[in-house]
Structures are given as C-alpha cells and as structure tokens.
Amino acid sequence: MINDIQSLLVQQLKNVFGVEVHDEHIQQNLIEPYFLVLLTKIDSIRKLNRRIKETAFFNVIYYPRNKTEPRKECITIQSKLRKEFKYLANQYQIKAVESNFRDDSLSILIQIDYYMLEVNEEEKMKELGVIVHE
C-alpha cells in the first residue's frame, strides 16, 4: 500500500511540474531542476472493526534550476504545490503540507492518511482451507 502511495506521489509531481522526480538518493549526474521524494515515517493507529489508520510522512525536496535566485523559484514551486496537491490521484487526501527553505533548496513535508483493514490469521487460514486448532 505505501509503495503505491509513494508511486502516485512521484507520478503526480512529474505530471504537475514536468521535471525529474527520484525516490532514492542518487549521488551523481543529476540535472536540476528535480524532486527527491523520501518516505520518513509511518504512524499506525488501531480503530474499530479491525481498521487501521496509517499516516505516511514524506519529505519532498526540490532542487531548483535557477542558481542566482533559487528562493524565487522555490516560492513559485511551493505556491503551485499548495494549490495542486490537496488530493493524491483523487484517492488520498493530503492532510498537511509544510515547507521550509534550506540552503538553495525547498523541503516540503507531506502528510497523507489512509486506512487499511486488518485480516487476522484465522480468517486467512479458513480461506486457504486450513483448520486451525487452539
């Protein structure tokens, strides 16, 4: 599930901004501008009826093309991202977006909530036709 969400985030960044997006650290031969998407944390909270609410935290770093006025370009990206990223692929609500300027880049913290249904082991075994004795 989380890999699907990260892939959707990468794809949406590519579609909206039209620049390269990476989801792993690549040390060489990167041409700016580009985004780097890193999953930083996942929180899980158990809810009623075996539902689990998970929150994924992504750090999206934008490296601008403009080296003489990088903040100006970063402010434009920040503004567009806040307008365009209310939902991820019309499936997941983006709960929070927080931006920070660091050196000559823009760091964007994105928080996405989603729900999962917990399947217990006994039900899995019944589906497979295995009898569980306790």
Secondary structure, 3 states (H helix, E strand, C coil): CHHHHHHHHHHHHHHHHCCEEECCCCCCCCCCCEEEEEEEEEEEEECHHHEEEEEEEEEEEEECCCCCCHHHHHHHHHHHHHHHCCEECCCEEEEEEEEEEECCEEEEEEEEEEEEECCCHHHHHHHHCCCCCC
